[in-house]
Amino acid sequence: MMGESDQHALLVTSWHLSTMRALPRLLLPLRRLERDSCWAAPGRVRSHRWLSRRSLLLTSWWESREAAEAWMASAAFREFNARARRLGARPYVELRKAE
């Protein structure tokens, strides 16, 4: 049986866009965020990126809640989030124990 500290953390980050016009300006930055920042972050287990016409979703699994929070505090994540918000995106973040 796994202890509480052995559980992975699931981090769901998404940005809902007010218009489809913002998507092209966020598509490559989101890809770079996942590839250059998330993949290289300590404690990352895996990640998945999903796009629709007006939503961006980055789901990631982490070895611990602390590792996920450290990545969210990184400059790369904060810069992407600020850029998305400037383009009118509404962010959503959920961090929970992975099932």
C-alpha positions in Angstrom: 0.0 0.0 0.0 1.3 3.4 -0.9 1.6 6.1 1.8 0.3 9.6 1.4 3.7 10.9 0.4 4.0 8.3 -2.4 1.0 9.7 -4.3 1.6 11.6 -7.4 0.0 15.0 -7.8 -2.2 15.9 -10.8 -2.0 19.5 -12.0 -4.6 20.8 -14.4 -3.9 24.2 -15.9 -6.2 25.7 -18.5 -6.9 29.1 -20.1 -10.2 29.8 -21.7 -9.9 32.5 -24.4 -12.5 35.2 -25.0 -11.9 35.0 -28.7 -10.4 32.5 -31.2 -8.0 35.3 -32.4 -5.8 34.8 -29.3 -5.1 31.2 -30.0 -2.4 31.6 -32.6 -0.5 34.0 -30.3 -0.6 31.4 -27.5 -0.2 28.1 -29.3 3.6 28.1 -29.7 4.3 29.7 -26.3 2.2 26.9 -24.7 4.2 24.3 -26.6 7.4 25.9 -25.5 6.2 26.1 -21.9 5.5 22.3 -21.9 8.6 21.3 -23.8 11.2 23.6 -22.4 10.0 24.2 -18.8 7.6 21.4 -17.8 9.5 18.5 -19.3 12.8 19.7 -17.7 11.2 20.5 -14.3 12.3 18.2 -11.4 9.6 15.8 -10.3 7.6 15.8 -13.5 6.3 12.4 -14.4 4.4 13.2 -17.6 2.3 15.8 -19.3 -0.4 16.3 -21.9 -1.3 19.3 -23.9 -4.8 19.8 -25.5 -6.2 22.6 -27.6 -9.6 23.6 -28.8 -10.7 26.8 -30.6 -10.9 28.8 -27.4 -9.2 26.7 -24.7 -5.7 25.6 -23.9 -5.2 22.8 -21.5 -1.9 21.5 -20.0 -2.3 18.5 -17.7 0.8 17.3 -15.8 1.5 14.6 -13.3 4.2 15.2 -10.6 6.0 13.1 -8.1 4.7 15.4 -5.3 2.5 18.5 -4.7 5.6 20.5 -3.9 7.2 19.7 -7.3 4.0 20.9 -9.1 3.9 24.1 -7.0 7.5 24.8 -7.7 6.9 24.6 -11.4 3.9 26.9 -11.1 6.2 29.4 -9.3 8.7 29.2 -12.1 9.4 32.3 -14.3 8.3 30.4 -17.4 4.9 29.4 -16.0 4.3 32.9 -14.6 5.3 34.6 -17.9 3.0 32.4 -19.9 0.1 32.9 -17.5 0.6 36.7 -17.7 0.8 36.7 -21.5 -2.4 34.6 -21.7 -4.2 37.0 -19.3 -3.1 40.0 -21.3 -4.8 38.4 -24.3 -8.0 38.1 -22.3 -7.7 34.4 -21.2 -9.3 33.3 -18.0 -6.9 30.9 -16.2 -8.0 27.8 -14.2 -5.7 25.8 -12.0 -6.5 22.7 -10.0 -3.9 20.7 -8.1 -4.9 17.4 -6.5 -3.7 14.0 -5.6 -3.5 11.8 -8.7 -5.8 8.8 -8.6 
